[in-house]
Every structure is written in structure tokens, then in C-alpha cells.
Amino acid sequence: MQHPKSLALLGAVCSLTVTVAAAGSVPRGVGPEFISHYQNKEFACIANPSIVISLDRVNDNTCDCPDGSDEPGTAACAFIDPLSPEQPLYGSPSGTTNTTRSLPGFWCNNKGHIGGYIPFTFVNDGICDYDVCCDGSDENGSANGVKCENRCAAIGKEYRRLAEERKKAHAKAIVKKQEMIKQASELRQQAEARVVALEKDVKDLEAKKEALEREYARVQNEEAGKIVRRKAGAGGKLGVLVGLAKDRVEELREALRLVTEDRETMRGKKNELEAILAQLKQDHDPNSKDEGVSAAIKSFEDWTAREASADQSEFLESDINEILKEDDETNGVNWKAFEEHQGDTDILYDFDAYIPPFIRDVLHDKIRIVRKWLISNGMMADPATDGSESSAVKAAREAAEGAAQELSQKTRELEQEKSDLQKDFGPSDIFRAIQGKCAEIDAGEYTYELCWLDKTLQKSKKGHASSNMGNYARIDIATADEEDRVDGRSLGSGPRMVMRYENGQTCWNGPQRRTDVWLGCAETEEIWRVSEAEKCVYKLEVGTPAACEDDTVKKSHEKDELTCITAAEPNVTIAGGKLKEGYPLQTTHRFGRQVIYSLDALLDEIYARPNHSYELYDPLRAIYKAEADTDTDTDTEAWSGQNPRQETSTERTKGGDDDPEVEAPVTPRNKRTGQWLRAAQS
């Protein structure tokens, strides 16, 4: 597989080869790195140079070389493969076709777009393979007279337009990513500030709670030293019984209310379950061999029959509602009539009927004063308190309980904030900026919903039912290897972030659902595709700016591999980047078996042997770039055969700071084979 940066690097190296080769006659289907083998008066088989044939036997639709190199433009040698059955073949050292082709395929030059190889079996098969051969060179009219027009101008133009759009979208996504990182940083700082504030609040509340608890204990001890008040309220002994009865009735009424609420909840769940089973019964195919589903439907039918024949309770809702009403003078028990019964001490007030009025007023005043004193000192119960704790004790108790509740709440908030800070929010905490947000996509009969760092859901379009496909667990790194799409909505290839959502709802006769959320670069958060890789294991391909990388990071992820690209512009030169003198470049001239260990030696080799093409292998990932030289006259001299390095070596290798960078387009993947093709820009 090839990478765009590697392709751009070699544009300078191979451009000379293509320019020189264009002057001569190159057989149909020969790739730029193999041109040198077809420049002589006779042709020697690439893998078997001892076998020499005349040039007129190249592309004559007859396989003369064991490696098939004499038929670069036909399908005559397409049968040659290491895994094919052994067959006699004249000239082969082994005497069979059990060998390997030297050529990777038929080369489509695709001037104006991207060149590439296609399998020999696609050559002259009567099908125009415009996905790779936009110039139509794979069909020359020999198969049913099919000839393919050259569409490279239109395809190349559209490709460059889409590439420019993707580039602009990527730039916007990078800006959005930086905004997300900034927002995430601010949110983290706010969370850290909340933790500091909550820790102070918890410490203060702990001290406050301890102080209020000490005050509550002090008030209780102070009240305990007083004469114990009588427990009975107004009405004497009858008042005690009335109070107990009233409390018991209220307890029973509250219990009835809770049971009624639970009944309504269970009734709703029962109705929902009946609806689900009824729908399952309606959709079930009687001829289905799923015994589990059939047994469930049969049990549901039996239960429905028993439910229909069961006796229904005659206890009406109105009866329950009537019982739940509060007691008053017109409903239930009139407790007030019992509570107003004379107390044991109130009988003393009946004597005032026998006292003269002028003495009665004086006695009432004295009695009120003495009664207040007795009540305040705990020697007599206050009828208004109904035998409850004193106001001082009650106030102290409520203050201590309030402080304990507030401390408990603040402690929970502190634990949540600390847990949030320890959670994995991805690189630079970036996913903190979209935590709690959700994205949806419609697929078939379902709507799939992704809630960032929360859960994934599968919601039915036919009803309101939904299934939890997993709860957020962690972020992993996995390698993607997918074809790049024209619209850019794909994972591509290389390491990608994968969010794991696990422990979802259990499948029918299966495991718990889980979801792998693969992240690709996009300007906004959006779900691209949904698939079920295996039973109850889902894969979401999702775009987000958080997954975008700038060019510097992309370079560090590029794999080391042999690559070659040709460039049409003769004014493209190579610049050294970070390469230092004597740095081992390990540049290999593939067929000449020559190894070059420095950039200077590489450029000297290019001008000394212009008919060769070179492939660079850089295991140490030295950074290069192909730059356009604006000096047209100098470039003309270079490509006419003169080596400009003899006169302006420093200028030619250094390059200008303002020169634009030349980038090669993405290497295509063949649609019919799924294999990556060696590509070149032409």
C-alpha cells in the first residue's frame, strides 16, 4: 500500500525517467519503472535475461518469457501464477508455468490524472475499467471491437476538484479540532476549580456538622434535666388513645397509597409487555423452526386465556380514592371532636362558674401566669406541642440534620467531579467538549444513536422500543484498512481511535450487545455507516474533528515502503529537508541493484543514468518535499541533459522557502480485486 507523501517525494526522482522515455517508443502497457528493459534492439526476459527475443515478438499475444514480461500490453501471460497448476512452458528453466510474473500488471498512463496498474486479466476483456484506466488504454479494440474513449481530462479535473474540497474541509476540521481542544481545556479547568471549591465546602460542612451535633446534644441534655412532660395531649387518657388511633390510620392510608402507586406502575409494565408479545405473535411465521419463539408465543396465549377467565375484583377505583382522602368533619373520622375533649386539668376551669366575676378575672390572670411558668420549665405539657419535643430541641435537631444532608450532597458532587477528571476523554481531553451530545443515522428499520461517552442505542421506527447497544467503557487504538472514498467519508488506512461501548442489553438467546465506534476525520460529528460485524457486535463508522490530524502528525504515521511516482512537470526538483550529509538514505535502484546512501549521490545518479527509474526506501523517516522551481530557464537546461549540480549544486538542492509544495493524490484501490495499485502522477 502506498501513501500520498511517499508518492509526492518520488515525483522528482521519476519525472526525468518519464520525460526521457517519452522521446522513444515504449511498448503498450509498460510501467515507468520497467521502461529501461524495452529500450534495446532486442528484449531479454526480465527474470530470465538469458532468454532473448526480438522486439517484434513483444505484445504479439504469445507468451514467450517464463515471467510473462514479453506481453506487458496483452492478457496472453495472465495465466502465469505461483499457485496455478503446473503446465509445460518452452524456455522455462523448470519446464512449467509455476513461476511468478515480473510485471505487476498492465500500466495505464492516464495522462492528466493518476497512472496505475490493473491485472492482465482485465486487458482486452471488453470492459472499460475507467476506475483505474481512465484513458481507456486497457481496451484496444481486439475484444468485440470495444474501444474506450479517454476520459482522464474530465475525471482528473473532477478528482482535483474533490481533492481540493477535501483539503479545504480538512483545514476547517483542523480549526474545529483546535477549538474543541481549547473548549475541552477550559471545561477541565472549570472541573478542577469545582473540585477545589467542593473540597473547601466539604471541609467547612464537616466542621459545621460537628458543631451543630454538639449543640444538639447540649440542648438534649439540658432538656433532660427538666421534669418530664406528660405524653398525653389534650383530652386526657382519651386523647392518648385518639392520638394513637389517628397515627395508625395515617400509616395505613400511606401504605395503601404506596401500594396503589406500585400497582399502577406494574399495570403499565404489564400492558407494555402484552403489546410486545402480541406484536411478536402477529409477526411470527407459523412455519418458523425457532422453537424458543414458538414456545414463548404459546405460553402467552395460555396466560391470556387464564386472564380472561379469571374473576375480576369488584373493588372499584372510587373506593380506593375515597379511603385515600384526608379525614375531616365531612369525611372519614372526625378526629377534632375527640381532640377537643376536656383534659384532666381543664376540669379545674369549671369552678369559675361559682366564683364572682370580679374575682374570676384576677384568678384567670394568675392561672395564665403560673401555667406559662410551668410549661416553660417543663413541669406542665404545652397542649400546642401535642406531646412532641421542645422547640429548642427541634431547632437543634433540624439544624444538625440539614448540615448532614448538605454534607452528603456535596460529598457526592465531589466524588463525581473527581471521577470525571479521571475518565479517559481522548488526546488532550478533546472529547470533553462533546460529552453528552448525540448523533443519529437511519438504517433500515432502525435509527442508531450515538451519545458521546455515554451509550449507543438502536431505536425501532415501528414503535417506541429501543435497545441499549453498549455503555461507554474506554478508548483504544486499532488499525483500519479501508478504501478511501471520493467524498472523504471513510476511515482510510492506519491507526484510528476506537471507542468501546460494552455491557449493553442482552440479545435474544445471545450475548450482551456491544459497539465499536471507529473514528475518522470530518468537519462535524456525524455517523457514516452502521454494520453488525457479528451477532450483537456492532460497528459504527463516525466522523469527528477530534480524529483529524495535521500534516506533521500524518508524516509520523506513514509506513516505510518502496514507492515510485512520475511527474509531468519538468520543473520539479527534490529538496533535502532534514537529510544531513552522510545520513544513510538507503535509496535502492531496484533492477540495477545499486544502493545510494546520500541525497547528493542520488541526484548525481539521476543525471548520469536518465533512463533508469528509482525507488526510495527511508526506514528512518527523513522528511522530504517536492518543490516547484520557478526558474524556467534553469529547468530547461536540466532536462536537456546538462547536470546543473556541477554549477549550482547548492541552489538546486536547497530550494526556495516560498516554493509551493507538490502533493500527489491518494493511491487508488482496484474495485474488482480490492488490491492497492502502484500509482504515478502524470
Residue pairs with C-beta under 8 A, 6 or more apart in sequence:
1 481
1 493
1 559
1 561
1 667
1 676
2 561
2 563
2 667
2 676
2 678
2 679
3 558
3 559
3 561
3 563
3 667
4 663
4 664
4 665
4 666
4 667
5 554
5 555
5 558
5 663
6 558
6 561
6 563
6 616
7 563
7 565
7 664
7 665
7 667
7 679
7 680
7 681
8 565
8 625
8 626
8 661
8 662
8 663
8 664
9 563
9 565
9 574
9 616
9 624
9 625
9 626
10 563
10 564
10 565
10 614
10 615
10 616
11 565
11 566
11 567
11 572
11 626
11 662
11 664
11 681
12 567
12 572
12 573
12 574
12 626
13 564
13 574
13 602
13 606
13 613
13 614
13 616
14 32
14 33
14 564
14 565
14 566
14 567
14 613
14 614
14 680
15 566
15 567
15 568
15 569
15 570
15 572
16 606
16 607
16 610
16 639
17 32
17 33
17 35
17 566
17 610
17 611
17 612
17 613
18 32
18 566
18 567
18 568
18 682
19 570
19 639
20 610
20 611
21 32
21 35
21 39
21 611
24 39
26 35
26 38
27 38
27 55
27 58
27 59
27 72
27 73
28 59
28 72
28 73
28 137
28 140
29 59
29 72
29 73
29 74
29 106
29 107
29 123
29 137
30 38
30 72
30 73
30 107
31 72
31 103
31 104
31 107
31 117
31 678
31 680
32 107
32 115
32 564
32 566
32 613
32 680
33 564
33 590
33 591
33 613
33 615
34 46
34 69
34 72
34 103
35 611
35 613
36 591
36 611
36 612
36 613
37 43
37 44
37 46
37 69
37 591
38 55
38 58
38 72
39 611
41 55
42 52
42 53
42 54
42 55
43 52
43 53
43 54
43 55
43 57
43 58
43 70
44 50
44 51
44 52
45 51
45 52
45 53
45 64
45 65
45 66
45 67
45 69
45 70
45 102
46 65
46 67
46 69
46 102
46 103
46 591
47 65
47 66
47 67
47 69
47 99
47 100
47 102
48 65
48 66
48 67
48 91
48 92
48 93
51 64
51 65
51 66
51 91
53 64
53 65
53 70
57 64
57 70
58 70
58 71
58 72
59 70
59 71
59 72
59 73
59 74
60 71
61 71
61 74
61 76
62 71
62 76
63 70
63 71
63 76
63 77
63 79
63 80
63 89
64 70
64 71
64 91
65 71
65 77
65 91
66 80
66 89
66 91
66 92
66 93
66 94
66 97
66 99
67 80
67 99
67 100
67 101
67 102
67 103
68 76
68 77
68 78
68 80
68 101
68 102
68 103
68 120
69 101
69 102
69 103
70 77
71 77
71 120
72 103
72 106
72 107
73 106
73 123
73 140
74 120
74 123
74 124
75 120
75 121
75 122
75 123
75 124
75 125
77 101
77 120
78 119
78 120
78 121
78 123
79 97
80 97
80 99
80 100
80 101
81 97
81 100
81 101
82 98
82 99
82 100
84 97
84 98
86 96
86 97
86 98
87 96
87 97
88 95
88 96
89 95
89 96
89 97
92 99
101 120
104 117
104 678
105 117
105 118
105 119
105 120
105 677
106 117
106 118
106 119
106 120
106 122
106 123
106 133
106 138
107 115
107 116
107 117
108 115
108 116
108 117
108 118
108 132
108 133
108 134
108 135
108 137
108 138
109 115
109 135
109 137
109 682
110 116
110 133
110 134
110 135
110 152
110 156
110 682
111 135
111 152
111 568
111 682
112 152
112 153
112 156
112 157
112 682
113 134
113 135
113 152
113 155
113 156
113 159
113 682
114 156
114 159
114 665
114 667
114 668
114 679
114 680
114 681
114 682
115 566
115 679
115 680
115 681
115 682
116 132
116 133
116 667
116 668
116 677
116 678
116 679
116 680
117 132
117 677
117 678
118 129
118 132
118 133
118 138
118 670
118 677
119 670
119 672
119 673
122 129
122 138
122 672
123 138
123 139
124 138
124 139
124 140
124 142
124 143
125 139
125 143
126 139
126 143
126 144
126 146
127 139
127 146
128 136
128 138
128 139
128 146
128 148
129 138
129 672
130 136
130 148
130 151
130 155
131 668
131 670
131 671
132 138
132 668
132 670
132 671
132 677
133 148
134 150
134 151
134 152
134 155
134 156
135 150
135 151
135 152
136 147
136 148
136 149
136 150
136 151
137 148
138 148
139 146
139 147
139 148
140 147
141 147
159 665
160 665
162 486
162 487
163 665
163 666
166 488
169 488
169 522
169 523
170 488
170 521
170 548
172 523
173 521
173 522
173 523
173 545
173 548
174 545
174 548
174 550
176 523
176 524
176 545
177 430
177 545
177 546
177 548
180 430
180 433
180 434
180 545
180 546
181 428
181 429
181 430
181 433
183 432
183 433
184 425
184 428
184 429
184 430
184 431
184 432
184 433
185 428
185 429
187 429
187 432
187 433
188 421
188 429
188 432
191 417
191 420
191 421
192 421
194 413
194 417
195 414
195 417
195 418
195 421
198 410
198 413
198 414
198 417
199 414
201 410
202 407
202 410
202 411
202 414
205 403
205 406
205 407
205 410
206 407
208 403
208 407
209 400
209 403
209 404
209 407
212 396
212 399
212 400
212 403
213 400
215 396
215 399
215 400
216 393
216 396
216 397
216 399
216 400
218 396
219 392
219 393
219 396
220 393
220 396
222 392
223 378
223 389
223 390
223 392
223 393
226 377
226 378
226 379
227 377
227 378
227 379
228 378
229 378
229 379
229 380
229 381
229 382
229 387
230 381
230 387
231 240
231 381
231 387
232 239
232 240
232 343
232 344
232 381
232 387
233 239
233 240
233 243
233 339
233 381
233 383
233 386
233 387
234 339
234 340
234 341
234 343
234 383
234 386
235 242
235 338
235 339
235 340
235 341
235 342
235 343
236 341
236 342
236 343
236 344
237 344
238 338
238 341
239 338
239 339
239 341
239 343
242 335
242 338
242 339
242 341
243 386
243 387
246 327
246 333
246 335
249 327
249 333
253 323
253 324
256 320
256 323
256 324
257 324
260 320
260 324
276 465
277 296
277 297
277 300
278 300
279 463
280 293
280 296
280 297
280 300
281 297
281 300
281 301
284 293
284 294
284 297
288 294
292 508
292 509
322 331
325 331
325 332
326 332
327 333
327 334
327 335
328 334
329 336
343 383
352 360
352 363
352 364
355 363
371 380
374 380
375 381
375 382
378 390
381 387
385 391
388 394
389 397
423 453
424 474
424 475
425 431
425 432
425 435
425 453
426 475
426 497
426 546
427 546
430 546
431 452
431 453
431 475
431 546
434 452
434 525
434 544
434 546
435 452
435 453
435 454
436 451
436 452
436 453
436 454
437 451
437 452
437 525
438 449
438 450
438 451
438 452
438 454
439 449
439 450
439 525
439 526
439 527
439 542
440 447
440 448
440 449
440 450
440 527
441 447
441 448
441 526
441 527
441 528
441 530
442 461
443 530
445 460
445 461
445 462
446 458
446 459
446 460
446 461
447 458
447 459
447 461
448 456
448 457
448 458
448 459
448 469
448 527
448 530
448 538
448 540
449 456
449 457
449 459
450 456
450 517
450 527
450 540
450 542
451 457
452 525
453 472
453 499
454 471
454 472
455 468
455 469
455 470
455 471
455 472
455 501
455 504
456 468
456 469
456 470
456 501
456 504
456 515
456 517
456 538
456 540
457 466
457 467
457 468
457 469
458 466
458 467
458 469
458 513
458 538
459 465
459 466
459 467
460 466
467 504
467 505
467 513
468 504
468 505
468 513
469 501
469 504
469 505
469 513
469 514
469 515
469 538
470 500
470 501
470 502
470 503
470 504
470 513
470 514
470 515
470 538
471 501
471 502
471 503
471 504
472 499
472 500
472 501
473 500
473 501
473 502
473 503
474 499
474 500
475 497
475 498
475 499
475 500
476 497
476 498
476 500
477 495
477 496
477 497
477 498
478 495
478 496
478 498
478 518
479 493
479 494
479 495
479 496
480 491
480 492
480 493
480 494
480 495
480 496
480 518
481 493
482 490
482 491
482 492
482 493
483 490
483 669
483 674
484 490
484 492
484 666
484 669
488 521
488 522
489 520
489 522
489 528
489 543
490 520
490 528
490 541
491 518
491 520
491 541
492 520
494 557
495 557
496 518
496 519
496 520
496 547
497 518
497 519
497 546
497 547
498 516
498 517
498 518
498 519
499 516
499 517
499 519
500 514
500 515
500 516
500 517
501 514
501 515
501 516
501 517
502 512
502 514
503 512
503 514
504 512
504 513
504 514
504 515
504 536
505 512
505 513
506 512
506 513
507 513
507 535
507 536
510 535
510 536
511 535
511 536
512 536
513 536
513 537
513 538
514 536
514 537
514 538
515 537
515 538
515 539
515 540
516 533
516 537
516 538
516 539
516 540
517 540
517 542
518 539
518 540
518 541
518 542
519 542
519 543
519 544
519 546
519 547
520 528
520 541
520 542
520 543
520 544
520 547
521 543
521 544
521 545
521 547
521 548
521 549
522 528
522 543
522 544
522 545
522 547
522 548
523 543
523 545
524 543
524 544
524 545
525 542
525 543
525 544
525 545
526 542
526 543
526 544
527 540
527 541
527 542
527 543
528 541
528 542
528 543
529 540
529 541
530 538
530 539
530 540
530 541
531 538
531 539
532 538
532 539
533 539
549 557
555 621
555 623
556 621
558 621
560 617
560 618
560 619
560 621
561 617
562 588
562 590
562 615
562 616
562 617
563 615
563 616
564 613
564 614
564 615
564 678
564 680
565 664
565 679
565 680
565 681
566 613
566 680
566 681
566 682
567 626
567 662
567 681
567 682
568 681
568 682
569 628
569 662
570 635
570 636
570 638
570 639
571 628
571 629
571 630
571 631
571 632
571 635
572 626
572 627
572 628
572 629
572 662
573 626
573 627
573 629
573 635
573 652
573 655
574 599
574 602
574 603
574 624
574 626
574 627
574 653
575 624
575 625
575 626
575 627
575 653
575 654
575 655
576 599
576 624
576 653
576 654
577 622
577 623
577 624
577 625
578 622
578 623
579 585
579 598
579 599
579 622
579 624
581 598
581 600
582 597
582 598
583 598
583 620
583 622
584 597
584 620
585 596
585 597
585 598
585 599
585 602
585 616
585 618
585 622
586 595
586 597
586 617
586 618
586 619
587 595
587 596
587 597
587 602
587 614
587 615
587 616
587 617
588 594
588 595
588 596
588 614
588 615
588 616
588 617
589 595
589 596
589 605
589 612
589 614
589 615
590 614
590 615
592 609
592 612
594 605
596 602
596 605
599 653
600 645
600 649
600 653
602 614
603 645
603 652
603 653
604 643
604 645
605 612
605 614
606 614
607 638
607 643
607 645
608 643
610 641
625 661
625 662
626 661
626 662
627 655
627 656
627 659
627 660
627 661
627 662
628 659
628 660
628 662
629 635
629 655
629 656
629 659
630 656
630 659
634 644
634 648
637 644
638 644
638 652
644 652
645 652
645 653
664 679
664 681
665 679
665 681
667 676
667 677
667 678
667 679
668 677
668 679
669 675
669 676
669 677
670 676
670 677
